Amino acid sequence: MMKSLAEFDVKTSLSLLSKGEVSSKELTGTFLAQISSHESDIHAFITATPDIAVEMAEAADKKRAELKKDGKAIPPLLGLPIAIKDVLCVDGIRATCGSKILENFKPPFTETAVQKLLDAGIVVLGKTNTDEYAMGSSTENSAYGVTHNPWNLDCVPGGSSGGSAAAVAAMFAPAALGTDTGGSVRQPASFCGVTGIKPTYGRVSRYGLIAYGSSLDTVGVIARTAEDVETIYHLMAGFDERDATSLDIPVPNQICSDAVSIKGLRIGVPKEYFIEGIQPEVEDKVRTAIAVFESMGAEIKEISLPHTEYALPVYYLIAPAEASANLARYDGVRFGLRATDDNVMRMFKESRGAGFGPEVKRRIMLGTYALSVGYYDAYYGQAQKVRTLIKADFEKAFASVDAIAAPVAPTTAFKIGEHGDDPLAMYLEDVFTLPANLAGVPGLAFSAGFDSEELPIGMQLMGKHFDEETLFKLAHAYQQVTDWHKQLPDL
């Protein structure tokens, strides 16, 4: 049976475009039709942009014809449709962060990584749903409704990049951009059975990313395969003088090809990531995947990351503290929602009270308390010291291994509303992803099978600073001998 164009991955779509077997307008139209048919069930988007997408696709087709006629180089992603998480600014397209306080905000500039992809020729399908200000693990905290997991509409897609992961899984887009502050690319990639990268902190510019936790936020990619993710990541990565945390370190060439060897690569398996309470099927599938790596010639070694247990409390001191500072700018004065009150202080309070949702308010209050006089050293200061110990754990481990393999989350996707009255249970969903953000190391998540309820199970690989290439090589090799990444939900 002939596949629908919506089923093709980035590599296949770009090949069809390059050969002239499909136009960007036709490819984009196929994804827009898929969105039109199933978006009411999934709710992956906050702002879909079909008119803009068609206009961009037509322009891409015209540009391809002109460049081909003149014998000039074709931009690498020319005509490829992509979805973008709604915390990344795109000039003239609404950027809400999933919050009522930015309901009508249209930024006058574009996030650097997005601009690089626009320069490479992408077509923007729209802005995907997210937990408000990326604060959440389920995409239930959005002011614009809940996103549903394409594998089971009663379940969450993960978060906060749940809209992006659901869009790729539901064949609304061959790829999507997300952000990862504590697991927000990797966990939804795991829950939705797709592949996602959290780059090294400082590898991809954050200029134009609406901040949550500035020392933790990273811009990532979600797609079907490691090769697809690498293709897009490679075009996004690099130095940006407008981001003070961007590091001027060369980006290596792409390494994924049809055949790669991982013989001799050393993979560490941290004992702290296989803990009491982990879903047995998750542990089984991850250990089975590790055995696959071993069968391909990788060396497997048990390691220890002894301060892992402190990652959760450390993160929930540092991230809310940074959120408290970052979100102070939303005061109803310069932009965003503004309450109508002649008294300035009441206007501040009412604007923020009406504009922010409960989870954002909770984290602002946690962070403000941690930064307050008399508590700063005991909470925020102490958390930063323990963060240094967590980073040192990774540095010590990487002295003897090339990558670390672990589960992405303790469970598969949980039911919508299951953790609604229990914030701590929700926070525990990120227990395996937070350490990589605190240490600033890259992490790559991909599907390693399914549980008895036919929900995807993901595993993650974590690497040395600025060594995303080893993660891509390992995941690509795994995907060459397995087909979990090829499975699609029945919509």
Backbone torsions as a table, in degrees:
resi	resn	phi	psi	omega
1	MET	NA	135.5	-179.8
2	MET	-68.4	129.2	178.1
3	LYS	-70.1	148.3	168.9
4	SER	-71.6	149.9	177.5
5	LEU	-58.6	-29.0	-178.3
6	ALA	-66.7	-19.4	-178.8
7	GLU	-83.2	-12.2	-176.3
8	PHE	-78.9	146.1	178.7
9	ASP	-84.0	-176.4	-178.0
10	VAL	-61.2	-47.9	-177.3
11	LYS	-57.9	-47.4	-178.8
12	THR	-67.4	-41.4	180.0
13	SER	-61.6	-44.4	179.5
14	LEU	-65.2	-35.7	177.5
15	SER	-64.8	-43.8	178.6
16	LEU	-63.5	-41.5	178.0
17	LEU	-64.1	-43.4	-177.9
18	SER	-64.2	-38.6	-178.5
19	LYS	-80.6	-7.9	-178.4
20	GLY	77.4	15.1	-179.6
21	GLU	-80.2	-15.6	175.3
22	VAL	-148.6	147.6	176.0
23	SER	-93.8	160.7	176.3
24	SER	-63.3	-36.6	179.7
25	LYS	-63.0	-40.8	179.0
26	GLU	-68.4	-44.2	179.7
27	LEU	-63.1	-47.0	179.6
28	THR	-62.5	-41.5	178.7
29	GLY	-60.7	-34.8	178.7
30	THR	-66.0	-44.2	178.6
31	PHE	-67.7	-38.9	178.1
32	LEU	-63.8	-36.2	177.2
33	ALA	-67.2	-38.5	177.3
34	GLN	-64.0	-41.5	176.9
35	ILE	-62.4	-46.2	-178.9
36	SER	-59.8	-36.5	-177.0
37	SER	-75.6	-34.4	-168.3
38	HIS	-124.4	-4.9	-177.1
39	GLU	-62.1	-31.2	-179.9
40	SER	-64.4	-25.7	177.3
41	ASP	-87.4	-36.6	-172.6
42	ILE	-91.7	-44.8	-174.5
43	HIS	56.5	58.4	179.4
44	ALA	-82.3	-21.8	-173.7
45	PHE	-111.3	144.9	165.0
46	ILE	-90.7	-44.9	179.4
47	THR	-132.0	103.3	172.3
48	ALA	-82.2	145.5	-176.1
49	THR	-127.4	62.4	-175.8
50	PRO	-62.0	-39.9	-179.0
51	ASP	-66.1	-43.7	178.1
52	ILE	-63.3	-41.3	-178.6
53	ALA	-62.5	-45.2	179.7
54	VAL	-64.1	-41.4	178.7
55	GLU	-62.8	-43.4	179.1
56	MET	-66.4	-38.5	179.5
57	ALA	-64.9	-42.7	177.8
58	GLU	-62.8	-40.8	178.6
59	ALA	-65.3	-37.2	179.0
60	ALA	-65.3	-41.7	178.6
61	ASP	-63.9	-41.3	179.0
62	LYS	-65.2	-42.7	-179.5
63	LYS	-65.2	-41.1	179.1
64	ARG	-60.8	-43.7	-179.5
65	ALA	-63.0	-42.6	-178.9
66	GLU	-66.7	-45.0	-179.2
67	LEU	-66.3	-38.5	179.2
68	LYS	-65.2	-40.7	179.8
69	LYS	-63.8	-38.5	-178.0
70	ASP	-86.5	-1.8	179.8
71	GLY	70.4	26.4	-178.2
72	LYS	-97.7	162.2	-178.0
73	ALA	-65.8	140.5	178.7
74	ILE	-93.5	128.5	175.2
75	PRO	-52.8	140.3	-168.3
76	PRO	-62.9	-26.3	-179.4
77	LEU	-115.2	21.3	-172.7
78	LEU	-57.6	117.5	176.4
79	GLY	90.1	2.3	-177.6
80	LEU	-83.8	121.9	178.2
81	PRO	-74.6	138.2	180.0
82	ILE	-142.7	146.9	174.6
83	ALA	-102.7	152.3	-173.3
84	ILE	-130.0	130.5	179.5
85	LYS	-61.5	141.5	-171.4
86	ASP	-82.1	33.5	165.8
87	VAL	-116.9	1.1	179.9
88	LEU	-105.6	125.7	-175.1
89	CYS	-74.5	135.6	171.1
90	VAL	-130.6	122.6	-175.4
91	ASP	-49.3	119.9	174.2
92	GLY	85.7	-7.1	178.6
93	ILE	-108.2	134.0	-175.8
94	ARG	-51.4	134.4	176.5
95	ALA	-125.9	104.6	-172.2
96	THR	-101.0	-20.2	-171.7
97	CYS	58.7	22.1	-178.5
98	GLY	68.5	20.2	-173.4
99	SER	-122.5	144.6	175.9
100	LYS	-67.0	-26.7	-175.3
101	ILE	-67.7	-20.7	177.7
102	LEU	-116.5	27.8	-173.2
103	GLU	-55.6	-35.7	-175.9
104	ASN	-115.5	19.8	-177.6
105	PHE	-81.9	123.3	172.9
106	LYS	-117.7	110.1	-175.9
107	PRO	-67.1	147.4	179.3
108	PRO	-92.2	14.2	-179.0
109	PHE	-150.8	172.1	-176.5
110	THR	-121.4	139.0	176.7
111	GLU	-57.6	140.9	-171.9
112	THR	-57.3	-47.8	-179.2
113	ALA	-61.9	-39.5	177.2
114	VAL	-64.6	-42.3	179.9
115	GLN	-61.7	-38.6	177.4
116	LYS	-61.2	-39.1	179.3
117	LEU	-72.7	-35.8	174.2
118	LEU	-62.1	-41.2	176.9
119	ASP	-63.7	-28.4	178.5
120	ALA	-83.0	-6.7	170.7
121	GLY	109.0	12.0	-176.2
122	ILE	-67.9	159.2	173.1
123	VAL	-110.1	129.9	-176.5
124	VAL	-91.3	117.5	179.6
125	LEU	-84.5	-23.8	179.9
126	GLY	152.2	-177.3	-178.1
127	LYS	-107.7	126.9	-172.5
128	THR	-88.0	157.1	-177.0
129	ASN	-69.4	150.9	-176.6
130	THR	-151.9	150.0	166.2
131	ASP	-55.5	144.2	-175.9
132	GLU	-53.0	124.2	-177.3
133	TYR	53.1	29.1	178.1
134	ALA	65.3	22.2	-178.7
135	MET	-100.2	88.5	178.8
136	GLY	163.4	167.2	-177.2
137	SER	-125.0	20.3	-173.9
138	SER	-146.9	-8.1	-173.5
139	THR	57.4	33.0	172.1
140	GLU	-98.5	-13.7	-174.9
141	ASN	-88.9	1.6	179.5
142	SER	-67.3	140.3	176.1
143	ALA	-72.3	-6.2	-174.7
144	TYR	-113.1	21.0	175.3
145	GLY	104.5	166.9	-175.1
146	VAL	-89.8	139.9	171.1
147	THR	-90.8	141.8	-178.0
148	HIS	-106.1	147.6	179.2
149	ASN	-75.5	125.2	-178.6
150	PRO	-60.8	-22.4	179.6
151	TRP	-79.4	-25.4	177.6
152	ASN	-159.4	109.1	-173.2
153	LEU	-65.5	-12.6	177.1
154	ASP	-84.2	-6.9	-174.9
155	CYS	-109.2	158.8	177.0
156	VAL	-76.7	157.5	175.2
157	PRO	-91.7	3.1	-169.7
158	GLY	88.4	176.5	-179.1
159	GLY	-163.2	170.1	7.0
160	SER	-87.9	-9.2	-179.4
161	SER	-86.8	37.6	-177.3
162	GLY	-63.5	-35.6	178.2
163	GLY	-63.7	-40.9	179.8
164	SER	-67.3	-45.1	179.8
165	ALA	-65.0	-42.3	178.7
166	ALA	-64.7	-37.0	179.7
167	ALA	-63.0	-41.6	179.1
168	VAL	-70.2	-44.5	-179.3
169	ALA	-63.9	-36.6	-177.9
170	ALA	-84.7	4.6	179.3
171	MET	64.2	33.6	172.5
172	PHE	-82.6	-21.1	-178.1
173	ALA	-160.1	147.4	176.8
174	PRO	-75.1	-18.0	179.2
175	ALA	-159.0	160.5	178.9
176	ALA	-151.6	153.2	175.6
177	LEU	-94.3	143.8	175.8
178	GLY	-137.4	-177.5	172.8
179	THR	-132.5	154.7	-175.9
180	ASP	-137.0	109.1	178.3
181	THR	-104.3	-31.5	178.6
182	GLY	-146.9	15.0	-178.0
183	GLY	133.6	9.8	-167.5
184	SER	-74.7	-5.2	166.9
185	VAL	-101.5	-45.7	-172.7
186	ARG	-70.1	-41.2	-177.8
187	GLN	-67.3	-47.4	175.8
188	PRO	-65.8	-32.2	174.7
189	ALA	-60.3	-41.7	177.8
190	SER	-64.2	-48.6	-177.1
191	PHE	-65.3	-28.0	-175.8
192	CYS	-104.4	2.9	174.6
193	GLY	72.1	30.8	179.1
194	VAL	-122.0	-174.0	-176.0
195	THR	-114.1	137.2	-178.5
196	GLY	-146.8	142.1	-179.9
197	ILE	-113.1	132.8	163.9
198	LYS	-104.7	107.7	-178.3
199	PRO	-69.8	169.5	171.4
200	THR	-56.9	139.7	175.8
201	TYR	-60.3	125.9	-178.9
202	GLY	98.9	-7.0	-179.3
203	ARG	-81.2	-36.8	179.8
204	VAL	-117.5	132.6	-175.6
205	SER	-61.0	141.0	175.0
206	ARG	-100.4	4.4	-179.9
207	TYR	-65.6	118.2	-177.6
208	GLY	97.3	-3.3	169.3
209	LEU	-85.6	123.5	179.9
210	ILE	-73.2	116.2	-163.7
211	ALA	-71.2	144.3	167.2
212	TYR	-114.1	-73.1	176.6
213	GLY	-120.4	103.1	-166.5
214	SER	-64.0	-26.5	179.7
215	SER	-89.8	3.2	-175.6
216	LEU	-125.8	-28.0	-174.3
217	ASP	-61.3	134.4	171.7
218	THR	-138.4	149.6	177.3
219	VAL	-97.1	126.5	-176.8
220	GLY	-127.5	-176.7	-175.9
221	VAL	-129.5	142.0	173.9
222	ILE	-124.5	131.1	177.4
223	ALA	-153.8	-169.7	-177.4
224	ARG	-78.6	-40.7	-171.2
225	THR	-127.1	162.2	175.9
226	ALA	-62.4	-36.5	179.5
227	GLU	-64.3	-42.0	177.8
228	ASP	-63.6	-44.9	-179.1
229	VAL	-62.1	-42.7	-179.9
230	GLU	-63.1	-40.6	-179.4
231	THR	-56.0	-45.4	-176.6
232	ILE	-78.9	-43.0	177.4
233	TYR	-55.8	-42.7	-176.3
234	HIS	-60.5	-33.1	179.4
235	LEU	-81.1	-21.8	-180.0
236	MET	-85.8	-33.1	-170.1
237	ALA	-70.5	155.3	175.6
238	GLY	132.9	169.4	-174.3
239	PHE	-72.5	143.1	175.7
240	ASP	-139.4	115.0	-176.5
241	GLU	-66.3	-15.8	179.3
242	ARG	-81.6	-9.5	177.1
243	ASP	-111.9	112.9	-176.3
244	ALA	-64.5	-18.0	-180.0
245	THR	-97.8	-0.2	179.2
246	SER	-75.0	135.2	-176.9
247	LEU	-108.5	135.7	-176.4
248	ASP	-86.9	75.9	179.5
249	ILE	-122.5	128.7	-176.9
250	PRO	-55.0	144.0	177.2
251	VAL	-96.9	119.3	-179.0
252	PRO	-62.9	162.4	176.4
253	ASN	-66.7	158.4	176.6
254	GLN	-62.3	145.0	-177.8
255	ILE	-119.2	-15.4	-178.6
256	CYS	-68.4	131.1	174.9
257	SER	-144.6	-176.4	-177.4
258	ASP	-62.7	-27.9	-179.7
259	ALA	-138.4	122.7	174.9
260	VAL	-129.9	150.4	178.3
261	SER	-105.9	134.3	175.9
262	ILE	-114.1	12.9	-178.9
263	LYS	-58.8	128.5	178.0
264	GLY	90.3	-13.1	176.4
265	LEU	-67.9	139.0	-175.6
266	ARG	-101.1	122.0	-178.8
267	ILE	-112.7	123.3	177.5
268	GLY	-92.2	140.4	177.6
269	VAL	-118.1	106.3	-175.9
270	PRO	-76.5	126.3	-177.9
271	LYS	-64.8	-25.1	-178.2
272	GLU	-71.5	-10.4	-177.6
273	TYR	-96.5	-0.3	176.4
274	PHE	-119.6	82.8	-167.5
275	ILE	-110.6	168.7	174.8
276	GLU	-62.5	135.0	-179.8
277	GLY	102.4	-13.7	177.7
278	ILE	-69.4	139.3	178.6
279	GLN	-60.7	124.6	-175.5
280	PRO	-53.6	-38.0	-179.7
281	GLU	-65.9	-32.7	177.7
282	VAL	-65.0	-49.8	179.4
283	GLU	-60.4	-42.1	-178.3
284	ASP	-61.5	-46.9	-177.6
285	LYS	-68.2	-37.1	179.7
286	VAL	-68.4	-42.6	178.3
287	ARG	-66.4	-34.6	175.8
288	THR	-64.0	-40.9	178.4
289	ALA	-65.0	-39.4	177.4
290	ILE	-61.4	-38.3	177.2
291	ALA	-64.4	-33.5	176.2
292	VAL	-63.3	-44.5	176.7
293	PHE	-58.7	-41.8	179.9
294	GLU	-63.5	-39.0	-179.9
295	SER	-66.3	-20.8	178.7
296	MET	-93.3	6.3	173.9
297	GLY	106.7	-0.4	177.2
298	ALA	-75.0	150.0	177.1
299	GLU	-96.4	126.0	-177.2
300	ILE	-102.5	132.9	-176.8
301	LYS	-139.4	130.5	174.9
302	GLU	-74.5	133.5	179.9
303	ILE	-130.1	174.7	177.5
304	SER	-129.0	136.1	170.8
305	LEU	-119.5	80.6	-164.0
306	PRO	-62.7	-23.1	-178.2
307	HIS	-95.5	13.9	-179.6
308	THR	-55.7	-38.7	-176.3
309	GLU	-62.8	-20.0	-179.2
310	TYR	-91.5	-6.4	-174.8
311	ALA	-61.2	-42.5	-177.2
312	LEU	-62.8	-54.2	179.1
313	PRO	-64.6	-34.5	178.3
314	VAL	-63.5	-46.1	-179.9
315	TYR	-61.1	-42.6	-175.7
316	TYR	-82.0	9.7	162.7
317	LEU	-104.3	-45.6	-175.6
318	ILE	-71.8	-49.6	-176.4
319	ALA	-63.5	-47.6	176.9
320	PRO	-63.3	-34.0	177.5
321	ALA	-62.4	-44.5	178.7
322	GLU	-68.7	-36.0	176.8
323	ALA	-64.4	-40.2	178.4
324	SER	-56.8	-42.9	179.3
325	ALA	-72.4	-45.1	-176.6
326	ASN	-65.7	-36.3	-175.8
327	LEU	-88.0	0.2	176.4
328	ALA	-65.3	-21.6	-177.3
329	ARG	-71.0	-17.8	-178.1
330	TYR	-86.9	86.6	-173.2
331	ASP	-120.0	6.3	179.2
332	GLY	80.6	7.4	-175.9
333	VAL	-97.5	-56.5	-171.0
334	ARG	-90.5	-38.6	179.5
335	PHE	-159.7	166.8	179.5
336	GLY	86.7	-177.6	-177.7
337	LEU	-58.8	139.6	178.9
338	ARG	-135.2	122.6	176.9
339	ALA	-72.8	148.4	179.4
340	THR	-93.0	101.3	178.7
341	ASP	-153.9	132.8	-178.1
342	ASP	-70.9	-23.5	178.3
343	ASN	-84.0	121.7	-173.2
344	VAL	-60.7	-45.6	-177.8
345	MET	-64.8	-39.3	177.4
346	ARG	-67.4	-36.6	177.5
347	MET	-61.7	-44.5	176.4
348	PHE	-54.9	-54.1	-174.0
349	LYS	-64.0	-43.9	-177.2
350	GLU	-70.7	-34.9	177.9
351	SER	-64.0	-47.1	-178.6
352	ARG	-72.2	-35.5	178.9
353	GLY	-65.2	-41.0	-179.1
354	ALA	-81.2	-28.8	-173.2
355	GLY	-84.6	-33.5	-177.7
356	PHE	-93.6	143.1	176.1
357	GLY	-84.9	175.4	-173.4
358	PRO	-62.9	-38.9	-178.6
359	GLU	-68.8	-39.7	177.6
360	VAL	-64.3	-43.5	177.4
361	LYS	-60.4	-41.8	179.9
362	ARG	-59.6	-44.9	-176.8
363	ARG	-73.9	-33.8	175.3
364	ILE	-62.1	-43.4	-179.3
365	MET	-67.7	-40.4	176.3
366	LEU	-60.4	-45.2	-177.7
367	GLY	-69.0	-40.6	179.4
368	THR	-63.6	-39.6	178.0
369	TYR	-64.3	-43.4	-178.4
370	ALA	-65.3	-23.9	-179.0
371	LEU	-97.2	-3.5	-172.4
372	SER	-73.6	158.0	-178.8
373	VAL	-58.2	130.5	179.7
374	GLY	94.1	-15.8	-178.2
375	TYR	-121.0	-13.9	-175.1
376	TYR	-54.5	-52.8	-177.0
377	ASP	-66.6	-38.2	-176.3
378	ALA	-71.2	-30.2	-176.3
379	TYR	-110.3	-74.2	-175.4
380	TYR	-63.3	-46.0	-178.9
381	GLY	-62.2	-43.1	179.7
382	GLN	-67.3	-38.6	178.9
383	ALA	-61.5	-38.2	179.1
384	GLN	-65.9	-34.2	178.0
385	LYS	-67.1	-42.0	179.1
386	VAL	-69.9	-33.6	175.0
387	ARG	-56.9	-40.1	178.1
388	THR	-61.8	-37.5	177.9
389	LEU	-67.3	-38.8	178.0
390	ILE	-63.7	-43.4	177.4
391	LYS	-61.8	-40.1	179.3
392	ALA	-64.8	-34.0	175.9
393	ASP	-57.7	-46.2	-179.6
394	PHE	-65.3	-42.4	-179.3
395	GLU	-61.7	-40.8	178.2
396	LYS	-65.8	-42.3	-179.6
397	ALA	-63.3	-41.8	-176.8
398	PHE	-74.5	-3.4	171.4
399	ALA	-73.2	-20.2	-177.5
400	SER	-122.0	-9.1	177.8
401	VAL	-134.6	161.3	-179.8
402	ASP	-95.3	-24.3	179.9
403	ALA	-155.7	161.6	179.2
404	ILE	-121.2	130.4	-179.4
405	ALA	-108.8	137.4	-176.5
406	ALA	-162.6	166.3	171.0
407	PRO	-65.8	158.5	173.5
408	VAL	-85.3	-43.3	-177.7
409	ALA	-141.1	156.4	-179.2
410	PRO	-67.2	-22.1	-176.1
411	THR	-136.7	171.8	167.8
412	THR	-82.1	-177.2	-175.8
413	ALA	-56.3	132.7	179.7
414	PHE	-96.5	167.6	-176.4
415	LYS	-70.3	145.7	175.7
416	ILE	-59.7	129.1	-179.7
417	GLY	88.6	-7.2	-174.6
418	GLU	-63.1	-36.2	-179.6
419	HIS	-107.3	17.5	-172.7
420	GLY	-58.7	-34.1	-177.7
421	ASP	-104.7	13.0	-174.8
422	ASP	-138.0	82.3	-178.5
423	PRO	-56.4	-35.9	-178.3
424	LEU	-64.4	-40.7	177.7
425	ALA	-61.5	-38.0	177.2
426	MET	-65.8	-43.8	-179.0
427	TYR	-62.9	-33.8	-179.0
428	LEU	-67.3	-16.6	176.7
429	GLU	-62.6	-22.6	-176.9
430	ASP	-101.0	14.1	-172.3
431	VAL	-61.2	-28.9	-178.6
432	PHE	-93.0	-13.1	-177.1
433	THR	-100.9	-28.0	-176.2
434	LEU	-57.7	-40.3	-175.8
435	PRO	-57.0	-38.0	-179.4
436	ALA	-63.0	-36.8	177.9
437	ASN	-69.4	-41.5	-179.9
438	LEU	-65.3	-34.0	179.4
439	ALA	-87.5	-15.2	179.5
440	GLY	79.1	12.7	-176.7
441	VAL	-88.4	158.8	179.3
442	PRO	-77.5	152.0	176.5
443	GLY	-141.1	138.8	-178.9
444	LEU	-125.9	125.5	-179.6
445	ALA	-110.9	144.5	178.4
446	PHE	-157.3	165.0	-174.2
447	SER	-77.3	136.6	178.9
448	ALA	-124.7	15.7	178.2
449	GLY	138.4	-165.3	-176.8
450	PHE	-136.8	154.9	175.7
451	ASP	-90.6	-174.3	-176.3
452	SER	-67.3	-17.5	177.3
453	GLU	-94.7	10.4	-179.7
454	GLU	62.2	35.1	173.4
455	LEU	-101.8	139.4	-176.8
456	PRO	-62.9	146.7	173.7
457	ILE	-117.0	125.9	-179.0
458	GLY	-107.8	154.3	169.8
459	MET	-126.2	160.2	179.4
460	GLN	-126.7	150.6	171.1
461	LEU	-115.9	132.8	175.9
462	MET	-115.7	143.2	-173.7
463	GLY	-128.7	178.7	176.7
464	LYS	-67.5	157.3	176.8
465	HIS	-52.6	129.4	176.5
466	PHE	63.6	23.8	176.3
467	ASP	-117.5	50.3	175.4
468	GLU	-59.7	-29.1	-173.6
469	GLU	-60.6	-38.9	178.5
470	THR	-64.3	-37.2	178.5
471	LEU	-66.0	-44.5	177.8
472	PHE	-61.0	-42.2	-179.0
473	LYS	-61.7	-46.6	-179.5
474	LEU	-64.0	-47.7	-178.1
475	ALA	-65.9	-39.3	179.1
476	HIS	-64.2	-42.7	178.1
477	ALA	-60.6	-42.1	178.2
478	TYR	-62.3	-42.5	-177.6
479	GLN	-74.1	-13.2	174.6
480	GLN	-77.3	-22.7	-176.6
481	VAL	-114.3	1.2	176.0
482	THR	-130.5	167.5	-178.8
483	ASP	-128.8	19.0	179.6
484	TRP	-58.8	-38.4	-177.1
485	HIS	-70.0	-13.2	-179.5
486	LYS	-90.1	-10.3	-177.9
487	GLN	-72.0	137.9	-179.3
488	LEU	-124.0	142.5	178.5
489	PRO	-69.6	151.7	177.8
490	ASP	-90.7	99.3	-178.6
491	LEU	-83.2	NA	NA
